[in-house]
Amino acid sequence: MAAPLHTGPIAGDPPTLEWLALDRLAVDPAYQRGTETPQSRRILVSMVKRWDWRLCQPLNVSRRVDQSLFIVDGQHRWVGAKMRGDITHLPCVVTSHTDTADEAQTFVALNLRRQKLSQGNVFAASLASGDDDAKRALQLIEGAGFTLARNHDPSTWAPGELFCGPAVQQAVKVHGEAVVKGALNALSEAYEGEVQVRGATLLQALYVIFADDAKQRGFDRDRFVQALGSAEQRAWIDRASQLRQQHKDLSWRDATAMAIMDAYTAFGRAL
């Protein structure tokens, strides 16, 4: 049994939960980020097109000494609601701060503590929601003999686990099921029983190969799988790096695909 944690001091006063009118709220540009970036605009446009109260978490708001109310966290929700024009109040968690610097420190702490969802979290949630694209991607992953890794830490992955569900889902939309299926099966066979530490990177290159080279007359799939498995996963990344030094315009994906196909060609000559 783990030793009990030492209880430290409590900072600040308990917050209040309030339903506040939009025109009572403000933001302080001294520490708040603007909403003019492309990413911010995409977030705001999505709110204007479809507001979902189930996704609207309470705003974190500071009540200053003069009773003015400044948003510490939740600026996009506030701006999005104002842009719509049909939302007049938002739920808020209201706390007291001594000054602007105190607010800014809370702003930084909230953003540093916010944990981004991993690919595994996103994919698991999509599956739980019944998303058809996610379910089809899972069928292809499991059909190739893989299972899903939920933890983003490669040191925890077991052989046969793959951590790129959303990327596979997107690849199906871009390349089609046949290409994705071919790439997944090739990767599974080439590195059977191994931890897929570079699986996501190699798959990007394999999609390119199975969308083009694998469809050419004379392509020997069995020989290709042998050639792919003849080098460690990391070795393909090293070879791609060397090719990119020679060909500055090559992307990592295309350089990796070229390295694998070069090995496939050489493998054939050696037989």
C-alpha positions as CSV (number, residue, x, y, z in Angstrom):
1,M,0.0,0.0,0.0
2,A,1.4,3.4,-1.0
3,A,2.3,5.8,1.8
4,P,-0.3,8.6,2.3
5,L,0.5,11.9,0.6
6,H,1.4,14.8,2.8
7,T,-1.4,17.4,2.7
8,G,-0.2,20.8,1.7
9,P,-1.8,24.2,2.2
10,I,-4.9,25.4,0.4
11,A,-4.5,28.5,-1.7
12,G,-7.3,31.0,-2.4
13,D,-10.9,31.1,-1.4
14,P,-13.6,28.6,-2.5
15,P,-15.1,29.7,-5.9
16,T,-18.7,30.4,-6.6
17,L,-20.7,28.9,-9.5
18,E,-22.6,31.7,-11.4
19,W,-24.6,32.1,-14.5
20,L,-23.2,35.4,-15.9
21,A,-24.3,37.7,-18.7
22,L,-21.9,38.0,-21.6
23,D,-21.7,41.7,-21.4
24,R,-20.5,41.5,-17.8
25,L,-17.4,39.6,-18.8
26,A,-14.1,41.0,-20.2
27,V,-10.6,39.7,-21.1
28,D,-7.3,41.3,-20.2
29,P,-4.9,41.5,-23.2
30,A,-1.9,41.7,-20.8
31,Y,-1.9,37.9,-20.5
32,Q,-4.7,36.6,-22.7
33,R,-4.0,35.3,-26.2
34,G,-5.9,36.8,-29.1
35,T,-8.5,34.9,-31.1
36,E,-7.3,36.0,-34.6
37,T,-5.1,33.0,-35.4
38,P,-6.3,30.5,-38.0
39,Q,-6.8,27.8,-35.3
40,S,-8.8,30.2,-33.1
41,R,-11.0,31.2,-36.1
42,R,-11.7,27.5,-36.8
43,I,-12.8,27.0,-33.2
44,L,-15.1,30.0,-33.3
45,V,-16.6,29.2,-36.7
46,S,-17.4,25.7,-35.4
47,M,-19.2,27.2,-32.4
48,V,-21.2,29.6,-34.6
49,K,-22.2,26.7,-36.9
50,R,-23.1,24.4,-34.0
51,W,-23.3,25.2,-30.4
52,D,-23.4,22.2,-28.1
53,W,-24.1,22.9,-24.4
54,R,-22.8,19.4,-23.6
55,L,-19.3,20.6,-24.6
56,C,-19.5,23.9,-22.9
57,Q,-17.5,23.7,-19.7
58,P,-17.8,26.6,-17.2
59,L,-15.5,29.5,-17.8
60,N,-12.9,30.3,-15.2
61,V,-13.5,33.9,-14.2
62,S,-11.7,36.3,-11.8
63,R,-13.7,38.8,-9.7
64,R,-11.4,41.8,-9.1
65,V,-11.5,44.1,-6.1
66,D,-13.7,46.6,-8.1
67,Q,-16.1,43.7,-8.8
68,S,-15.2,43.6,-12.5
69,L,-15.2,40.1,-14.0
70,F,-12.3,39.0,-16.2
71,I,-12.1,35.6,-18.1
72,V,-9.0,33.6,-17.1
73,D,-9.9,30.5,-19.1
74,G,-12.7,30.2,-21.6
75,Q,-12.2,33.1,-23.9
76,H,-13.2,31.2,-27.1
77,R,-16.5,30.1,-25.6
78,W,-17.3,33.7,-24.7
79,V,-16.3,35.1,-28.1
80,G,-18.2,32.2,-29.9
81,A,-21.3,32.9,-27.9
82,K,-21.1,36.6,-28.7
83,M,-20.7,35.9,-32.4
84,R,-23.8,33.7,-32.4
85,G,-26.0,36.4,-30.8
86,D,-28.5,33.9,-29.4
87,I,-26.7,33.1,-26.2
88,T,-26.8,35.7,-23.4
89,H,-25.4,33.9,-20.4
90,L,-22.6,31.4,-19.7
91,P,-21.8,29.2,-16.7
92,C,-18.8,30.4,-14.8
93,V,-16.6,29.4,-11.9
94,V,-15.7,32.7,-10.2
95,T,-12.7,33.1,-8.0
96,S,-11.0,36.1,-6.4
97,H,-7.5,37.3,-7.3
98,T,-5.3,39.9,-5.7
99,D,-4.2,41.6,-9.0
100,T,-3.6,41.1,-12.7
101,A,-0.3,39.2,-12.0
102,D,-2.2,36.8,-9.8
103,E,-4.7,36.2,-12.6
104,A,-1.9,35.7,-15.1
105,Q,-0.3,33.1,-12.9
106,T,-3.6,31.2,-12.7
107,F,-3.9,31.4,-16.5
108,V,-0.5,29.8,-16.9
109,A,-1.1,27.1,-14.3
110,L,-4.5,26.2,-16.0
111,N,-2.9,25.8,-19.4
112,L,0.2,23.9,-18.1
113,R,-2.0,21.4,-16.3
114,R,-4.4,20.9,-19.2
115,Q,-3.7,17.4,-20.5
116,K,-4.1,17.0,-24.3
117,L,-5.9,13.9,-25.4
118,S,-3.7,11.3,-26.9
119,Q,-4.4,9.5,-30.2
120,G,-5.5,6.5,-28.1
121,N,-7.9,8.6,-26.1
122,V,-9.4,10.2,-29.2
123,F,-9.8,6.9,-31.0
124,A,-11.3,5.1,-28.0
125,A,-13.8,7.9,-27.6
126,S,-14.7,7.8,-31.3
127,L,-15.3,4.0,-31.0
128,A,-17.4,4.5,-27.9
129,S,-19.5,7.1,-29.7
130,G,-20.2,4.6,-32.5
131,D,-18.3,6.4,-35.2
132,D,-18.5,4.3,-38.4
133,D,-15.1,5.5,-39.7
134,A,-13.4,4.6,-36.4
135,K,-15.0,1.2,-36.3
136,R,-13.9,0.4,-39.9
137,A,-10.3,1.5,-39.1
138,L,-10.4,-0.8,-36.0
139,Q,-11.5,-3.7,-38.2
140,L,-8.5,-3.1,-40.6
141,I,-6.1,-2.8,-37.6
142,E,-7.3,-6.0,-36.0
143,G,-7.6,-7.8,-39.3
144,A,-3.9,-7.3,-39.8
145,G,-3.3,-8.9,-36.4
146,F,-2.7,-5.7,-34.4
147,T,-4.3,-4.6,-31.2
148,L,-4.7,-1.0,-30.0
149,A,-2.2,0.6,-27.6
150,R,-4.0,3.1,-25.4
151,N,-0.9,4.6,-23.7
152,H,1.1,7.1,-25.8
153,D,4.4,5.9,-24.1
154,P,6.2,3.5,-26.4
155,S,8.0,1.9,-23.5
156,T,4.7,0.4,-22.3
157,W,3.7,-1.1,-25.7
158,A,3.6,-4.8,-26.1
159,P,4.4,-6.6,-29.4
160,G,1.6,-6.3,-31.8
161,E,0.2,-3.1,-30.4
162,L,-0.3,-0.2,-32.7
163,F,-0.8,3.4,-31.5
164,C,-2.2,5.3,-34.5
165,G,-5.9,4.6,-34.7
166,P,-6.9,8.2,-35.8
167,A,-4.1,8.2,-38.4
168,V,-5.3,4.9,-39.8
169,Q,-8.8,6.3,-39.9
170,Q,-7.6,9.3,-41.9
171,A,-5.6,7.2,-44.2
172,V,-8.7,5.2,-45.2
173,K,-10.3,8.5,-46.3
174,V,-7.2,9.5,-48.3
175,H,-6.0,6.2,-49.8
176,G,-9.0,3.8,-49.5
177,E,-9.4,0.6,-47.6
178,A,-7.4,-1.6,-50.0
179,V,-4.2,0.5,-49.7
180,V,-4.5,0.8,-45.9
181,K,-5.2,-3.0,-45.6
182,G,-2.1,-3.8,-47.7
183,A,0.1,-1.5,-45.7
184,L,-1.1,-2.8,-42.3
185,N,-0.7,-6.4,-43.3
186,A,2.8,-5.9,-44.7
187,L,3.9,-4.1,-41.5
188,S,2.4,-6.9,-39.4
189,E,4.1,-9.7,-41.3
190,A,7.4,-8.0,-41.6
191,Y,7.7,-7.3,-37.9
192,E,5.6,-10.0,-36.3
193,G,6.2,-10.3,-32.6
194,E,8.0,-7.0,-32.4
195,V,7.0,-3.7,-30.7
196,Q,5.9,-1.2,-33.3
197,V,8.0,1.7,-32.1
198,R,8.1,3.1,-35.6
199,G,4.9,1.6,-36.9
200,A,3.1,4.9,-37.5
201,T,6.0,6.4,-39.4
202,L,6.5,3.3,-41.6
203,L,2.8,3.1,-42.3
204,Q,2.8,6.6,-43.9
205,A,5.5,5.3,-46.3
206,L,3.7,2.0,-46.9
207,Y,0.5,3.8,-47.9
208,V,2.5,5.6,-50.7
209,I,4.0,2.2,-51.8
210,F,0.7,0.3,-51.8
211,A,-1.0,3.2,-53.6
212,D,1.5,3.1,-56.4
213,D,4.4,0.6,-56.6
214,A,2.4,-2.4,-55.3
215,K,0.0,-1.9,-58.2
216,Q,2.7,-2.2,-60.9
217,R,3.1,-5.3,-62.9
218,G,5.7,-7.7,-61.5
219,F,5.4,-6.5,-57.9
220,D,6.3,-9.4,-55.6
221,R,4.5,-8.9,-52.3
222,D,6.2,-11.7,-50.5
223,R,9.6,-10.4,-51.5
224,F,8.6,-6.9,-50.5
225,V,7.6,-8.1,-47.0
226,Q,10.9,-9.9,-46.7
227,A,12.8,-6.8,-47.8
228,L,10.9,-4.7,-45.3
229,G,11.6,-7.0,-42.4
230,S,15.3,-7.3,-43.4
231,A,16.1,-4.1,-41.5
232,E,15.1,-2.9,-38.1
233,Q,12.3,-0.3,-38.0
234,R,14.7,2.4,-36.9
235,A,17.1,1.7,-39.8
236,W,14.5,2.9,-42.3
237,I,14.3,6.2,-40.6
238,D,18.1,6.5,-40.7
239,R,18.2,5.6,-44.4
240,A,15.4,8.1,-45.1
241,S,17.6,10.8,-43.3
242,Q,20.5,10.0,-45.7
243,L,18.2,10.3,-48.7
244,R,16.9,13.6,-47.5
245,Q,20.5,14.9,-47.3
246,Q,20.9,14.1,-50.9
247,H,17.5,15.2,-52.1
248,K,16.4,18.3,-50.1
249,D,12.9,18.4,-51.5
250,L,12.0,14.9,-50.2
251,S,9.5,14.6,-47.4
252,W,10.2,12.1,-44.6
253,R,7.3,10.0,-45.9
254,D,8.6,9.9,-49.5
255,A,12.2,9.4,-48.4
256,T,11.2,6.4,-46.2
257,A,9.2,5.0,-49.1
258,M,12.1,5.4,-51.4
259,A,14.5,3.7,-48.9
260,I,12.2,0.7,-48.6
261,M,11.7,0.4,-52.4
262,D,15.5,0.7,-53.0
263,A,15.9,-2.2,-50.6
264,Y,13.2,-4.2,-52.3
265,T,14.9,-3.8,-55.6
266,A,18.3,-4.8,-54.2
267,F,16.7,-7.7,-52.4
268,G,15.4,-9.0,-55.7
269,R,18.8,-8.8,-57.4
270,A,20.3,-10.7,-54.6
271,L,18.0,-13.7,-55.1
